[in-house]
Amino acid sequence: MSAQTLSSHRVIPRTAIAQWVQIMGALAFGATIIFIVGFAPMDVVHNAAHDTRHTAAFPCH
């Protein structure tokens, strides 16, 4: 008679974890850039970001 050990944990493929980390990193980076540039005190930076948002059809107001 042989004994079998059953495992209850789920193994996630390494590629799924790497993909999740990349997606979350890109979202965090993008949100940080939009937040920092959107509230930048320099008018030139803010206006450039504002024009870029309009060019990309991103509604900002």
PQR file of N, CA, C, O and H, with PARSE charges and radii, in Angstrom:
ATOM      1  N   MET A   1       0.837  -1.164   0.000 -0.4000 1.5000
ATOM      2  CA  MET A   1       0.000   0.000   0.000 -0.0000 2.0000
ATOM      3  C   MET A   1       0.893   1.242   0.000  0.5500 1.7000
ATOM      4  O   MET A   1       1.868   1.307   0.749 -0.5500 1.4000
ATOM      5  N   SER A   2       0.561   2.224  -0.839 -0.4000 1.5000
ATOM      6  CA  SER A   2       1.363   3.441  -0.903 -0.0000 2.0000
ATOM      7  C   SER A   2       0.556   4.609  -0.358  0.5500 1.7000
ATOM      8  O   SER A   2      -0.661   4.677  -0.527 -0.5500 1.4000
ATOM      9  H   SER A   2      -0.231   2.171  -1.447  0.4000 1.0000
ATOM     10  N   ALA A   3       1.234   5.496   0.274 -0.4000 1.5000
ATOM     11  CA  ALA A   3       0.588   6.685   0.847 -0.0000 2.0000
ATOM     12  C   ALA A   3       0.708   7.836  -0.136  0.5500 1.7000
ATOM     13  O   ALA A   3       1.750   8.028  -0.762 -0.5500 1.4000
ATOM     14  H   ALA A   3       2.223   5.441   0.411  0.4000 1.0000
ATOM     15  N   GLN A   4      -0.361   8.593  -0.263 -0.4000 1.5000
ATOM     16  CA  GLN A   4      -0.348   9.760  -1.141 -0.0000 2.0000
ATOM     17  C   GLN A   4      -0.606  11.009  -0.310  0.5500 1.7000
ATOM     18  O   GLN A   4      -1.448  11.021   0.587 -0.5500 1.4000
ATOM     19  H   GLN A   4      -1.207   8.437   0.245  0.4000 1.0000
ATOM     20  N   THR A   5       0.129  12.038  -0.629 -0.4000 1.5000
ATOM     21  CA  THR A   5      -0.065  13.318   0.048 -0.0000 2.0000
ATOM     22  C   THR A   5      -0.794  14.250  -0.901  0.5500 1.7000
ATOM     23  O   THR A   5      -0.344  14.495  -2.020 -0.5500 1.4000
ATOM     24  H   THR A   5       0.813  12.028  -1.359  0.4000 1.0000
ATOM     25  N   LEU A   6      -1.910  14.760  -0.446 -0.4000 1.5000
ATOM     26  CA  LEU A   6      -2.676  15.695  -1.261 -0.0000 2.0000
ATOM     27  C   LEU A   6      -2.346  17.118  -0.838  0.5500 1.7000
ATOM     28  O   LEU A   6      -2.267  17.432   0.350 -0.5500 1.4000
ATOM     29  H   LEU A   6      -2.275  14.561   0.463  0.4000 1.0000
ATOM     30  N   SER A   7      -2.160  17.944  -1.808 -0.4000 1.5000
ATOM     31  CA  SER A   7      -1.847  19.348  -1.537 -0.0000 2.0000
ATOM     32  C   SER A   7      -3.087  20.187  -1.812  0.5500 1.7000
ATOM     33  O   SER A   7      -3.746  20.011  -2.837 -0.5500 1.4000
ATOM     34  H   SER A   7      -2.224  17.689  -2.773  0.4000 1.0000
ATOM     35  N   SER A   8      -3.401  21.090  -0.906 -0.4000 1.5000
ATOM     36  CA  SER A   8      -4.596  21.916  -1.077 -0.0000 2.0000
ATOM     37  C   SER A   8      -4.279  23.298  -1.641  0.5500 1.7000
ATOM     38  O   SER A   8      -5.195  24.067  -1.931 -0.5500 1.4000
ATOM     39  H   SER A   8      -2.866  21.233  -0.074  0.4000 1.0000
ATOM     40  N   HIS A   9      -3.018  23.620  -1.798 -0.4000 1.5000
ATOM     41  CA  HIS A   9      -2.689  24.940  -2.335 -0.0000 2.0000
ATOM     42  C   HIS A   9      -2.645  24.891  -3.859  0.5500 1.7000
ATOM     43  O   HIS A   9      -2.370  23.856  -4.466 -0.5500 1.4000
ATOM     44  H   HIS A   9      -2.274  22.995  -1.563  0.4000 1.0000
ATOM     45  N   ARG A  10      -2.922  26.029  -4.443 -0.4000 1.5000
ATOM     46  CA  ARG A  10      -2.979  26.143  -5.900 -0.0000 2.0000
ATOM     47  C   ARG A  10      -1.661  26.711  -6.405  0.5500 1.7000
ATOM     48  O   ARG A  10      -1.150  27.686  -5.853 -0.5500 1.4000
ATOM     49  H   ARG A  10      -3.146  26.870  -3.950  0.4000 1.0000
ATOM     50  N   VAL A  11      -1.124  26.121  -7.427 -0.4000 1.5000
ATOM     51  CA  VAL A  11       0.124  26.597  -8.012 -0.0000 2.0000
ATOM     52  C   VAL A  11      -0.222  27.515  -9.181  0.5500 1.7000
ATOM     53  O   VAL A  11      -0.905  27.109 -10.121 -0.5500 1.4000
ATOM     54  H   VAL A  11      -1.539  25.330  -7.876  0.4000 1.0000
ATOM     55  N   ILE A  12       0.252  28.740  -9.114 -0.4000 1.5000
ATOM     56  CA  ILE A  12       0.025  29.710 -10.179 -0.0000 2.0000
ATOM     57  C   ILE A  12       1.268  29.730 -11.060  0.5500 1.7000
ATOM     58  O   ILE A  12       2.388  29.842 -10.561 -0.5500 1.4000
ATOM     59  H   ILE A  12       0.808  29.070  -8.350  0.4000 1.0000
ATOM     60  N   PRO A  13       1.070  29.623 -12.355 -0.5600 1.5000
ATOM     61  CA  PRO A  13       2.245  29.660 -13.233  0.2800 2.0000
ATOM     62  C   PRO A  13       3.031  30.962 -13.076  0.5500 1.7000
ATOM     63  O   PRO A  13       2.459  32.024 -12.831 -0.5500 1.4000
ATOM     64  N   ARG A  14       4.310  30.860 -13.218 -0.4000 1.5000
ATOM     65  CA  ARG A  14       5.184  32.018 -13.050 -0.0000 2.0000
ATOM     66  C   ARG A  14       4.840  33.128 -14.037  0.5500 1.7000
ATOM     67  O   ARG A  14       4.966  34.306 -13.703 -0.5500 1.4000
ATOM     68  H   ARG A  14       4.774  29.997 -13.418  0.4000 1.0000
ATOM     69  N   THR A  15       4.419  32.781 -15.219 -0.4000 1.5000
ATOM     70  CA  THR A  15       4.093  33.806 -16.208 -0.0000 2.0000
ATOM     71  C   THR A  15       2.865  34.610 -15.796  0.5500 1.7000
ATOM     72  O   THR A  15       2.788  35.802 -16.096 -0.5500 1.4000
ATOM     73  H   THR A  15       4.317  31.824 -15.490  0.4000 1.0000
ATOM     74  N   ALA A  16       1.911  33.992 -15.119 -0.4000 1.5000
ATOM     75  CA  ALA A  16       0.721  34.720 -14.665 -0.0000 2.0000
ATOM     76  C   ALA A  16       1.096  35.742 -13.601  0.5500 1.7000
ATOM     77  O   ALA A  16       0.575  36.858 -13.599 -0.5500 1.4000
ATOM     78  H   ALA A  16       1.974  33.024 -14.875  0.4000 1.0000
ATOM     79  N   ILE A  17       1.981  35.375 -12.714 -0.4000 1.5000
ATOM     80  CA  ILE A  17       2.428  36.306 -11.673 -0.0000 2.0000
ATOM     81  C   ILE A  17       3.207  37.452 -12.300  0.5500 1.7000
ATOM     82  O   ILE A  17       3.005  38.610 -11.934 -0.5500 1.4000
ATOM     83  H   ILE A  17       2.405  34.469 -12.715  0.4000 1.0000
ATOM     84  N   ALA A  18       4.086  37.147 -13.230 -0.4000 1.5000
ATOM     85  CA  ALA A  18       4.876  38.190 -13.889 -0.0000 2.0000
ATOM     86  C   ALA A  18       3.974  39.143 -14.665  0.5500 1.7000
ATOM     87  O   ALA A  18       4.196  40.354 -14.665 -0.5500 1.4000
ATOM     88  H   ALA A  18       4.249  36.207 -13.528  0.4000 1.0000
ATOM     89  N   GLN A  19       2.965  38.599 -15.320 -0.4000 1.5000
ATOM     90  CA  GLN A  19       2.037  39.441 -16.071 -0.0000 2.0000
ATOM     91  C   GLN A  19       1.257  40.353 -15.124  0.5500 1.7000
ATOM     92  O   GLN A  19       1.071  41.535 -15.415 -0.5500 1.4000
ATOM     93  H   GLN A  19       2.784  37.616 -15.320  0.4000 1.0000
ATOM     94  N   TRP A  20       0.806  39.819 -14.009 -0.4000 1.5000
ATOM     95  CA  TRP A  20       0.059  40.606 -13.026 -0.0000 2.0000
ATOM     96  C   TRP A  20       0.925  41.739 -12.476  0.5500 1.7000
ATOM     97  O   TRP A  20       0.453  42.867 -12.334 -0.5500 1.4000
ATOM     98  H   TRP A  20       0.956  38.859 -13.773  0.4000 1.0000
ATOM     99  N   VAL A  21       2.172  41.448 -12.171 -0.4000 1.5000
ATOM    100  CA  VAL A  21       3.087  42.468 -11.646 -0.0000 2.0000
ATOM    101  C   VAL A  21       3.317  43.562 -12.689  0.5500 1.7000
ATOM    102  O   VAL A  21       3.347  44.743 -12.345 -0.5500 1.4000
ATOM    103  H   VAL A  21       2.555  40.531 -12.286  0.4000 1.0000
ATOM    104  N   GLN A  22       3.475  43.188 -13.940 -0.4000 1.5000
ATOM    105  CA  GLN A  22       3.679  44.178 -14.998 -0.0000 2.0000
ATOM    106  C   GLN A  22       2.452  45.061 -15.184  0.5500 1.7000
ATOM    107  O   GLN A  22       2.581  46.273 -15.354 -0.5500 1.4000
ATOM    108  H   GLN A  22       3.450  42.229 -14.220  0.4000 1.0000
ATOM    109  N   ILE A  23       1.278  44.471 -15.154 -0.4000 1.5000
ATOM    110  CA  ILE A  23       0.048  45.254 -15.318 -0.0000 2.0000
ATOM    111  C   ILE A  23      -0.130  46.220 -14.158  0.5500 1.7000
ATOM    112  O   ILE A  23      -0.425  47.395 -14.374 -0.5500 1.4000
ATOM    113  H   ILE A  23       1.173  43.486 -15.017  0.4000 1.0000
ATOM    114  N   MET A  24       0.045  45.748 -12.944 -0.4000 1.5000
ATOM    115  CA  MET A  24      -0.109  46.614 -11.771 -0.0000 2.0000
ATOM    116  C   MET A  24       0.946  47.717 -11.761  0.5500 1.7000
ATOM    117  O   MET A  24       0.658  48.851 -11.378 -0.5500 1.4000
ATOM    118  H   MET A  24       0.285  44.793 -12.769  0.4000 1.0000
ATOM    119  N   GLY A  25       2.161  47.389 -12.180 -0.4000 1.5000
ATOM    120  CA  GLY A  25       3.218  48.391 -12.253 -0.0000 2.0000
ATOM    121  C   GLY A  25       2.907  49.472 -13.274  0.5500 1.7000
ATOM    122  O   GLY A  25       3.127  50.657 -13.019 -0.5500 1.4000
ATOM    123  H   GLY A  25       2.395  46.468 -12.491  0.4000 1.0000
ATOM    124  N   ALA A  26       2.400  49.068 -14.424 -0.4000 1.5000
ATOM    125  CA  ALA A  26       2.041  50.040 -15.464 -0.0000 2.0000
ATOM    126  C   ALA A  26       0.893  50.934 -15.008  0.5500 1.7000
ATOM    127  O   ALA A  26       0.913  52.141 -15.247 -0.5500 1.4000
ATOM    128  H   ALA A  26       2.222  48.106 -14.632  0.4000 1.0000
ATOM    129  N   LEU A  27      -0.106  50.349 -14.353 -0.4000 1.5000
ATOM    130  CA  LEU A  27      -1.226  51.151 -13.842 -0.0000 2.0000
ATOM    131  C   LEU A  27      -0.766  52.140 -12.771  0.5500 1.7000
ATOM    132  O   LEU A  27      -1.182  53.299 -12.767 -0.5500 1.4000
ATOM    133  H   LEU A  27      -0.122  49.369 -14.158  0.4000 1.0000
ATOM    134  N   ALA A  28       0.084  51.679 -11.873 -0.4000 1.5000
ATOM    135  CA  ALA A  28       0.588  52.567 -10.825 -0.0000 2.0000
ATOM    136  C   ALA A  28       1.431  53.690 -11.418  0.5500 1.7000
ATOM    137  O   ALA A  28       1.313  54.843 -11.003 -0.5500 1.4000
ATOM    138  H   ALA A  28       0.421  50.738 -11.875  0.4000 1.0000
ATOM    139  N   PHE A  29       2.273  53.361 -12.379 -0.4000 1.5000
ATOM    140  CA  PHE A  29       3.112  54.376 -13.019 -0.0000 2.0000
ATOM    141  C   PHE A  29       2.255  55.400 -13.751  0.5500 1.7000
ATOM    142  O   PHE A  29       2.475  56.604 -13.616 -0.5500 1.4000
ATOM    143  H   PHE A  29       2.369  52.424 -12.716  0.4000 1.0000
ATOM    144  N   GLY A  30       1.285  54.932 -14.520 -0.4000 1.5000
ATOM    145  CA  GLY A  30       0.407  55.838 -15.258 -0.0000 2.0000
ATOM    146  C   GLY A  30      -0.399  56.741 -14.345  0.5500 1.7000
ATOM    147  O   GLY A  30      -0.522  57.939 -14.600 -0.5500 1.4000
ATOM    148  H   GLY A  30       1.106  53.955 -14.629  0.4000 1.0000
ATOM    149  N   ALA A  31      -0.950  56.171 -13.280 -0.4000 1.5000
ATOM    150  CA  ALA A  31      -1.724  56.975 -12.333 -0.0000 2.0000
ATOM    151  C   ALA A  31      -0.844  58.013 -11.649  0.5500 1.7000
ATOM    152  O   ALA A  31      -1.277  59.141 -11.414 -0.5500 1.4000
ATOM    153  H   ALA A  31      -0.850  55.198 -13.073  0.4000 1.0000
ATOM    154  N   THR A  32       0.381  57.638 -11.333 -0.4000 1.5000
ATOM    155  CA  THR A  32       1.306  58.581 -10.703 -0.0000 2.0000
ATOM    156  C   THR A  32       1.634  59.732 -11.642  0.5500 1.7000
ATOM    157  O   THR A  32       1.630  60.891 -11.228 -0.5500 1.4000
ATOM    158  H   THR A  32       0.733  56.722 -11.523  0.4000 1.0000
ATOM    159  N   ILE A  33       1.915  59.425 -12.889 -0.4000 1.5000
ATOM    160  CA  ILE A  33       2.231  60.475 -13.865 -0.0000 2.0000
ATOM    161  C   ILE A  33       1.052  61.421 -14.042  0.5500 1.7000
ATOM    162  O   ILE A  33       1.226  62.640 -14.023 -0.5500 1.4000
ATOM    163  H   ILE A  33       1.918  58.483 -13.226  0.4000 1.0000
ATOM    164  N   ILE A  34      -0.148  60.868 -14.213 -0.4000 1.5000
ATOM    165  CA  ILE A  34      -1.327  61.721 -14.388 -0.0000 2.0000
ATOM    166  C   ILE A  34      -1.565  62.582 -13.154  0.5500 1.7000
ATOM    167  O   ILE A  34      -1.877  63.766 -13.280 -0.5500 1.4000
ATOM    168  H   ILE A  34      -0.289  59.879 -14.228  0.4000 1.0000
ATOM    169  N   PHE A  35      -1.422  62.007 -11.972 -0.4000 1.5000
ATOM    170  CA  PHE A  35      -1.644  62.753 -10.734 -0.0000 2.0000
ATOM    171  C   PHE A  35      -0.612  63.870 -10.571  0.5500 1.7000
ATOM    172  O   PHE A  35      -0.971  65.007 -10.264 -0.5500 1.4000
ATOM    173  H   PHE A  35      -1.168  61.045 -11.871  0.4000 1.0000
ATOM    174  N   ILE A  36       0.666  63.549 -10.775 -0.4000 1.5000
ATOM    175  CA  ILE A  36       1.727  64.546 -10.577 -0.0000 2.0000
ATOM    176  C   ILE A  36       1.627  65.665 -11.604  0.5500 1.7000
ATOM    177  O   ILE A  36       1.692  66.841 -11.248 -0.5500 1.4000
ATOM    178  H   ILE A  36       0.957  62.626 -11.024  0.4000 1.0000
ATOM    179  N   VAL A  37       1.471  65.310 -12.875 -0.4000 1.5000
ATOM    180  CA  VAL A  37       1.420  66.325 -13.926 -0.0000 2.0000
ATOM    181  C   VAL A  37       0.125  67.123 -13.843  0.5500 1.7000
ATOM    182  O   VAL A  37       0.118  68.328 -14.093 -0.5500 1.4000
ATOM    183  H   VAL A  37       1.418  64.354 -13.164  0.4000 1.0000
ATOM    184  N   GLY A  38      -0.956  66.461 -13.499 -0.4000 1.5000
ATOM    185  CA  GLY A  38      -2.244  67.153 -13.405 -0.0000 2.0000
ATOM    186  C   GLY A  38      -2.266  68.227 -12.338  0.5500 1.7000
ATOM    187  O   GLY A  38      -2.951  69.239 -12.487 -0.5500 1.4000
ATOM    188  H   GLY A  38      -0.951  65.482 -13.296  0.4000 1.0000
ATOM    189  N   PHE A  39      -1.526  68.018 -11.266 -0.4000 1.5000
ATOM    190  CA  PHE A  39      -1.492  68.989 -10.179 -0.0000 2.0000
ATOM    191  C   PHE A  39      -0.170  69.745 -10.105  0.5500 1.7000
ATOM    192  O   PHE A  39       0.157  70.329  -9.072 -0.5500 1.4000
ATOM    193  H   PHE A  39      -0.970  67.196 -11.145  0.4000 1.0000
ATOM    194  N   ALA A  40       0.583  69.736 -11.190 -0.4000 1.5000
ATOM    195  CA  ALA A  40       1.866  70.432 -11.214 -0.0000 2.0000
ATOM    196  C   ALA A  40       1.648  71.936 -11.099  0.5500 1.7000
ATOM    197  O   ALA A  40       0.740  72.479 -11.727 -0.5500 1.4000
ATOM    198  H   ALA A  40       0.318  69.262 -12.030  0.4000 1.0000
ATOM    199  N   PRO A  41       2.470  72.612 -10.301 -0.5600 1.5000
ATOM    200  CA  PRO A  41       2.295  74.050 -10.148  0.2800 2.0000
ATOM    201  C   PRO A  41       2.766  74.841 -11.367  0.5500 1.7000
ATOM    202  O   PRO A  41       2.356  75.985 -11.560 -0.5500 1.4000
ATOM    203  N   MET A  42       3.617  74.243 -12.180 -0.4000 1.5000
ATOM    204  CA  MET A  42       4.120  74.958 -13.349 -0.0000 2.0000
ATOM    205  C   MET A  42       3.064  74.924 -14.449  0.5500 1.7000
ATOM    206  O   MET A  42       2.598  73.849 -14.828 -0.5500 1.4000
ATOM    207  H   MET A  42       3.950  73.313 -12.023  0.4000 1.0000
ATOM    208  N   ASP A  43       2.693  76.066 -14.952 -0.4000 1.5000
ATOM    209  CA  ASP A  43       1.661  76.140 -15.982 -0.0000 2.0000
ATOM    210  C   ASP A  43       2.065  75.439 -17.270  0.5500 1.7000
ATOM    211  O   ASP A  43       1.221  74.860 -17.955 -0.5500 1.4000
ATOM    212  H   ASP A  43       3.072  76.939 -14.644  0.4000 1.0000
ATOM    213  N   VAL A  44       3.345  75.489 -17.603 -0.4000 1.5000
ATOM    214  CA  VAL A  44       3.802  74.874 -18.852 -0.0000 2.0000
ATOM    215  C   VAL A  44       3.589  73.360 -18.812  0.5500 1.7000
ATOM    216  O   VAL A  44       3.099  72.773 -19.778 -0.5500 1.4000
ATOM    217  H   VAL A  44       4.030  75.959 -17.047  0.4000 1.0000
ATOM    218  N   VAL A  45       3.956  72.732 -17.698 -0.4000 1.5000
ATOM    219  CA  VAL A  45       3.802  71.283 -17.571 -0.0000 2.0000
ATOM    220  C   VAL A  45       2.325  70.914 -17.563  0.5500 1.7000
ATOM    221  O   VAL A  45       1.908  69.966 -18.228 -0.5500 1.4000
ATOM    222  H   VAL A  45       4.353  73.209 -16.914  0.4000 1.0000
ATOM    223  N   HIS A  46       1.543  71.666 -16.808 -0.4000 1.5000
ATOM    224  CA  HIS A  46       0.114  71.376 -16.724 -0.0000 2.0000
ATOM    225  C   HIS A  46      -0.570  71.550 -18.083  0.5500 1.7000
ATOM    226  O   HIS A  46      -1.380  70.715 -18.484 -0.5500 1.4000
ATOM    227  H   HIS A  46       1.882  72.436 -16.267  0.4000 1.0000
ATOM    228  N   ASN A  47      -0.246  72.625 -18.782 -0.4000 1.5000
ATOM    229  CA  ASN A  47      -0.855  72.870 -20.091 -0.0000 2.0000
ATOM    230  C   ASN A  47      -0.436  71.820 -21.119  0.5500 1.7000
ATOM    231  O   ASN A  47      -1.244  71.412 -21.953 -0.5500 1.4000
ATOM    232  H   ASN A  47       0.412  73.304 -18.456  0.4000 1.0000
ATOM    233  N   ALA A  48       0.810  71.387 -21.062 -0.4000 1.5000
ATOM    234  CA  ALA A  48       1.269  70.340 -21.980 -0.0000 2.0000
ATOM    235  C   ALA A  48       0.518  69.035 -21.720  0.5500 1.7000
ATOM    236  O   ALA A  48       0.106  68.352 -22.658 -0.5500 1.4000
ATOM    237  H   ALA A  48       1.466  71.718 -20.385  0.4000 1.0000
ATOM    238  N   ALA A  49       0.344  68.700 -20.462 -0.4000 1.5000
ATOM    239  CA  ALA A  49      -0.406  67.488 -20.125 -0.0000 2.0000
ATOM    240  C   ALA A  49      -1.865  67.630 -20.527  0.5500 1.7000
ATOM    241  O   ALA A  49      -2.478  66.676 -21.007 -0.5500 1.4000
ATOM    242  H   ALA A  49       0.677  69.255 -19.700  0.4000 1.0000
ATOM    243  N   HIS A  50      -2.417  68.807 -20.335 -0.4000 1.5000
ATOM    244  CA  HIS A  50      -3.808  69.071 -20.696 -0.0000 2.0000
ATOM    245  C   HIS A  50      -4.004  68.907 -22.199  0.5500 1.7000
ATOM    246  O   HIS A  50      -4.966  68.274 -22.633 -0.5500 1.4000
ATOM    247  H   HIS A  50      -1.920  69.583 -19.946  0.4000 1.0000
ATOM    248  N   ASP A  51      -3.107  69.467 -22.989 -0.4000 1.5000
ATOM    249  CA  ASP A  51      -3.197  69.338 -24.443 -0.0000 2.0000
ATOM    250  C   ASP A  51      -3.014  67.887 -24.890  0.5500 1.7000
ATOM    251  O   ASP A  51      -3.664  67.436 -25.833 -0.5500 1.4000
ATOM    252  H   ASP A  51      -2.325  69.981 -22.636  0.4000 1.0000
ATOM    253  N   THR A  52      -2.132  67.165 -24.212 -0.4000 1.5000
ATOM    254  CA  THR A  52      -1.920  65.755 -24.535 -0.0000 2.0000
ATOM    255  C   THR A  52      -3.171  64.943 -24.244  0.5500 1.7000
ATOM    256  O   THR A  52      -3.536  64.059 -25.020 -0.5500 1.4000
ATOM    257  H   THR A  52      -1.603  67.531 -23.446  0.4000 1.0000
ATOM    258  N   ARG A  53      -3.820  65.236 -23.143 -0.4000 1.5000
ATOM    259  CA  ARG A  53      -5.068  64.525 -22.822 -0.0000 2.0000
ATOM    260  C   ARG A  53      -6.130  64.793 -23.878  0.5500 1.7000
ATOM    261  O   ARG A  53      -6.853  63.881 -24.277 -0.5500 1.4000
ATOM    262  H   ARG A  53      -3.524  65.954 -22.513  0.4000 1.0000
ATOM    263  N   HIS A  54      -6.229  66.043 -24.336 -0.4000 1.5000
ATOM    264  CA  HIS A  54      -7.198  66.352 -25.385 -0.0000 2.0000
ATOM    265  C   HIS A  54      -6.846  65.636 -26.685  0.5500 1.7000
ATOM    266  O   HIS A  54      -7.739  65.160 -27.386 -0.5500 1.4000
ATOM    267  H   HIS A  54      -5.641  66.784 -24.012  0.4000 1.0000
ATOM    268  N   THR A  55      -5.573  65.553 -27.013 -0.4000 1.5000
ATOM    269  CA  THR A  55      -5.132  64.873 -28.228 -0.0000 2.0000
ATOM    270  C   THR A  55      -5.488  63.393 -28.188  0.5500 1.7000
ATOM    271  O   THR A  55      -5.838  62.804 -29.210 -0.5500 1.4000
ATOM    272  H   THR A  55      -4.848  65.940 -26.444  0.4000 1.0000
ATOM    273  N   ALA A  56      -5.398  62.800 -27.011 -0.4000 1.5000
ATOM    274  CA  ALA A  56      -5.702  61.377 -26.852 -0.0000 2.0000
ATOM    275  C   ALA A  56      -7.193  61.128 -26.625  0.5500 1.7000
ATOM    276  O   ALA A  56      -7.594  60.003 -26.327 -0.5500 1.4000
ATOM    277  H   ALA A  56      -5.113  63.278 -26.180  0.4000 1.0000
ATOM    278  N   ALA A  57      -8.017  62.171 -26.763 -0.4000 1.5000
ATOM    279  CA  ALA A  57      -9.473  62.079 -26.569 -0.0000 2.0000
ATOM    280  C   ALA A  57      -9.828  61.672 -25.146  0.5500 1.7000
ATOM    281  O   ALA A  57     -10.832  60.998 -24.917 -0.5500 1.4000
ATOM    282  H   ALA A  57      -7.692  63.086 -27.005  0.4000 1.0000
ATOM    283  N   PHE A  58      -9.003  62.084 -24.193 -0.4000 1.5000
ATOM    284  CA  PHE A  58      -9.251  61.805 -22.783 -0.0000 2.0000
ATOM    285  C   PHE A  58     -10.001  62.991 -22.193  0.5500 1.7000
ATOM    286  O   PHE A  58      -9.461  64.097 -22.156 -0.5500 1.4000
ATOM    287  H   PHE A  58      -8.187  62.631 -24.379  0.4000 1.0000
ATOM    288  N   PRO A  59     -11.223  62.791 -21.734 -0.5600 1.5000
ATOM    289  CA  PRO A  59     -11.981  63.926 -21.199  0.2800 2.0000
ATOM    290  C   PRO A  59     -11.408  64.379 -19.859  0.5500 1.7000
ATOM    291  O   PRO A  59     -11.279  63.580 -18.931 -0.5500 1.4000
ATOM    292  N   CYS A  60     -11.075  65.631 -19.764 -0.4000 1.5000
ATOM    293  CA  CYS A  60     -10.481  66.118 -18.519 -0.0000 2.0000
ATOM    294  C   CYS A  60     -11.313  67.216 -17.876  0.5500 1.7000
ATOM    295  O   CYS A  60     -11.021  67.629 -16.754 -0.5500 1.4000
ATOM    296  H   CYS A  60     -11.180  66.280 -20.517  0.4000 1.0000
ATOM    297  N   HIS A  61     -12.328  67.690 -18.552 -0.4000 1.5000
ATOM    298  CA  HIS A  61     -13.234  68.665 -17.936 -0.0000 2.0000
ATOM    299  C   HIS A  61     -14.539  68.696 -18.669  0.5500 1.7000
ATOM    300  O   HIS A  61     -15.435  69.455 -18.302 -0.5500 1.4000
ATOM    301  H   HIS A  61     -12.566  67.354 -19.464  0.4000 1.0000
TER
END
